């Protein structure tokens, strides 16, 4: 009887010790949160400034771009305001208004101003990069004379942080006053800009 009681006691003690060891193996932990940074939010309103150059072609006098002298380089400083929409991933559509001041020191007239209303269509190729095509109409004011103008081109835009992007853009330009020998593109404009997205 004593042996039987001893065996039961040893068995119970062994079970309790085993249970205590098993309980020690369970260590409560809180899982680390997984941080996945979100991509840049391309939708919404933005404003920006840009610098660049405008290069007029050799159009044989009367067919030059908006009254500017042929084969002349102008500096460009301007601003843009626009809004983007993403109707479906990765397609981006946008509307933009630009105003640019043009100047040169080599030929008269030495300054000019341009205003455009543009439509943009592009694709968000990565979370922080956008490529787009652009087309717009507007007017150029040179020496007090306004001329209807248009532009077609495209560019690339990269997000620097959560609200700032940088953009490079090239467009071909023409006016609506051409004669028989007028070419479709009479000038080219290249700009680099910095934009703030709200």
Residue pairs with C-beta under 8 A, 6 or more apart in sequence:
38 127
39 124
39 126
39 127
39 128
40 127
40 128
40 159
40 162
40 165
41 162
41 197
42 84
42 86
42 92
42 124
42 130
42 197
43 84
43 85
43 86
44 83
44 84
44 197
44 198
45 81
45 82
45 83
45 197
45 198
46 81
46 82
46 83
46 84
46 165
46 195
46 196
46 197
46 198
47 79
47 80
47 81
47 195
47 196
48 79
48 80
48 165
48 167
48 193
48 194
48 195
48 196
49 77
49 78
49 79
49 80
49 193
49 194
50 76
50 77
50 78
50 79
50 80
50 100
50 167
50 169
50 191
50 192
50 193
50 194
51 75
51 76
51 77
51 191
51 192
51 193
52 75
52 76
52 189
52 190
52 191
52 192
53 73
53 74
53 75
53 76
53 189
53 190
54 73
54 74
54 75
54 76
54 100
54 102
54 173
54 187
54 188
54 189
55 72
55 73
55 74
55 187
55 188
55 189
55 190
56 64
56 65
56 68
56 69
56 70
56 71
56 72
56 73
56 74
56 186
56 187
57 64
57 65
57 70
57 71
57 183
57 185
57 186
57 187
57 188
58 70
58 71
59 65
59 70
59 181
59 182
59 183
59 186
60 70
60 181
61 70
62 179
63 178
63 179
63 181
63 182
63 183
63 186
64 70
64 186
65 140
65 149
65 173
65 174
65 175
65 186
65 187
66 112
66 140
66 142
66 147
66 149
66 175
66 177
66 186
66 187
67 109
67 140
67 142
67 143
67 145
67 147
68 74
68 102
68 109
68 112
68 140
68 142
68 187
69 107
69 108
69 109
72 104
72 106
72 107
73 104
73 106
74 102
74 103
74 104
74 112
75 102
75 103
75 104
76 100
76 101
76 102
76 189
76 191
77 100
77 101
78 98
78 99
78 100
78 101
78 114
78 191
79 98
79 99
80 96
80 97
80 98
80 99
80 193
80 195
81 96
81 97
82 94
82 95
82 96
82 97
82 118
82 120
83 94
83 95
83 96
84 92
84 93
84 94
84 120
85 92
85 93
85 94
86 92
86 93
86 124
87 93
89 124
90 123
90 124
90 125
91 121
91 122
91 123
92 120
92 121
92 122
92 123
92 124
92 130
92 132
93 119
93 120
93 121
94 119
94 120
94 121
94 122
94 132
95 117
95 118
95 119
95 120
96 117
96 118
96 119
96 120
96 134
96 136
97 115
97 116
97 117
97 118
98 114
98 115
98 116
98 118
98 136
98 138
99 113
99 114
99 115
100 113
100 114
100 115
100 189
101 111
101 112
101 113
102 111
102 112
102 113
102 114
103 110
103 111
103 112
104 110
104 111
109 142
109 143
112 140
112 141
112 142
113 140
113 141
113 142
114 138
114 139
114 140
114 141
114 149
115 138
115 139
116 136
116 137
116 138
116 149
116 151
117 136
117 137
117 138
118 134
118 135
118 136
118 151
119 134
119 135
119 136
120 132
120 133
120 134
121 132
121 133
122 130
122 131
122 132
122 133
122 154
123 130
123 131
123 132
124 130
125 131
127 159
128 158
128 159
129 156
129 157
129 158
129 159
130 156
130 157
130 158
130 165
131 154
131 155
131 156
131 157
132 154
132 155
132 156
132 157
133 152
133 153
133 154
134 151
134 152
134 153
134 154
134 155
134 169
134 171
135 150
135 151
135 152
136 150
136 151
137 148
137 149
137 150
137 151
138 148
138 149
138 150
138 151
139 146
139 147
139 148
139 149
140 146
140 147
140 149
140 175
141 147
147 175
147 176
147 177
148 175
148 176
148 177
149 173
149 174
149 175
149 176
150 173
150 174
150 175
150 176
151 171
151 172
151 173
151 174
151 189
152 171
152 172
152 185
153 169
153 170
153 171
153 172
153 189
154 169
154 170
154 171
155 167
155 168
155 169
155 170
156 167
156 168
157 165
157 166
157 167
157 168
157 195
158 165
158 166
158 167
159 165
160 166
163 196
163 197
163 198
164 194
164 195
164 196
164 197
165 194
165 195
165 197
166 192
166 193
166 194
166 195
167 191
167 192
167 193
167 194
167 195
168 190
168 191
168 192
169 190
169 191
169 192
169 193
170 188
170 189
170 190
171 188
171 189
172 184
172 185
172 187
172 188
173 185
173 186
173 187
173 188
173 189
174 182
174 183
174 184
174 185
174 186
174 187
175 186
178 186
